[in-house]
Amino acid sequence: MSLELIVGPMFAGKSSHLLSIIRRYQSIQYPILILTSALDNRYEKDAIHSHNHESYPALAVPELKYVSQRKEYAEAKIVIVEESQFFEDLFGFTLQAVEKDNKHVIVVGLDGDSERRPFGQILRLVPYCDKITKITSFCSKCGDGTPALFTHRKTNEQSVISVGTANDYEPLCRKHFIQEKKGGDFLKGTMMNVQSCESIDHWGC
């Protein structure tokens, strides 16, 4: 039993990285259950997809709590949760799968939203994981291979959960992310959030 986290911004190649892991286990016929969110409607639902159009069959579900009742779950030695930021019951499901059902679990998703706030429950799993990998993209504005740590939303959409494409989001380095957020005003708000978090012990801050 083990827990691995794979995180990073959009367009970092998380799904491509995951597909390479799946292919290795598939080559030895290791039983895998792959779960993805039914909220992600960019492609066909019952599959995971990379941005370069690779895919692999997956079970698209709106929530995770009933997955443990399925035959595929009982038979699987590895459980993969992709687009994990969309699952509100990720934390409880993952701990049960690892520490009660003795599964090897790989959780893949965004570690922050377009405002650099924690997105979903994946960061709650950090103290429990065996391994964490942060994958970066390339900054779309630098154009010189500078790592992009953050996802920037190019539209005026305000919802935290907004499934989008390259027309809606872009990966940026720290310098360009701050510039896009108009520097001083954004940083002032960020420091206010940090001070609020220091005063309370709460993952939702």
HUURDA-V58717 format. One record per residue. RES is the residue in one small letter. SS is DSSP state (~ for helix, > for strand, _ for the rest). Layout:
{{RES | SS} {RES | SS}}
This chain:
{{m | _} {s | >} {l | >} {e | >} {l | >} {i | >} {v | >} {g | >} {p | _} {m | _} {f | _} {a | _} {g | _} {k | ~} {s | ~} {s | ~} {h | ~} {l | ~} {l | ~} {s | ~} {i | ~} {i | ~} {r | ~} {r | ~} {y | ~} {q | ~} {s | _} {i | _} {q | _} {y | _} {p | _} {i | >} {l | >} {i | >} {l | >} {t | >} {s | >} {a | _} {l | _} {d | _} {n | _} {r | _} {y | _} {e | _} {k | _} {d | _} {a | >} {i | >} {h | >} {s | _} {h | _} {n | _} {h | _} {e | _} {s | >} {y | >} {p | >} {a | _} {l | >} {a | >} {v | >} {p | _} {e | _} {l | _} {k | _} {y | _} {v | ~} {s | ~} {q | ~} {r | _} {k | ~} {e | ~} {y | ~} {a | ~} {e | ~} {a | _} {k | _} {i | >} {v | >} {i | >} {v | >} {e | _} {e | _} {s | ~} {q | ~} {f | ~} {f | _} {e | _} {d | _} {l | ~} {f | ~} {g | ~} {f | ~} {t | ~} {l | ~} {q | ~} {a | ~} {v | ~} {e | ~} {k | ~} {d | _} {n | _} {k | _} {h | >} {v | >} {i | >} {v | >} {v | >} {g | >} {l | _} {d | _} {g | >} {d | _} {s | _} {e | _} {r | _} {r | _} {p | >} {f | _} {g | _} {q | _} {i | ~} {l | ~} {r | ~} {l | ~} {v | ~} {p | ~} {y | ~} {c | _} {d | _} {k | >} {i | >} {t | >} {k | >} {i | >} {t | _} {s | >} {f | >} {c | _} {s | _} {k | _} {c | _} {g | _} {d | _} {g | _} {t | _} {p | >} {a | >} {l | _} {f | >} {t | >} {h | >} {r | >} {k | _} {t | _} {n | _} {e | _} {q | _} {s | _} {v | _} {i | _} {s | _} {v | _} {g | _} {t | _} {a | _} {n | _} {d | _} {y | >} {e | >} {p | >} {l | >} {c | _} {r | ~} {k | ~} {h | ~} {f | ~} {i | ~} {q | ~} {e | ~} {k | _} {k | _} {g | _} {g | ~} {d | ~} {f | ~} {l | ~} {k | ~} {g | ~} {t | ~} {m | ~} {m | ~} {n | ~} {v | ~} {q | ~} {s | ~} {c | ~} {e | ~} {s | ~} {i | _} {d | _} {h | _} {w | _} {g | _} {c | _}}
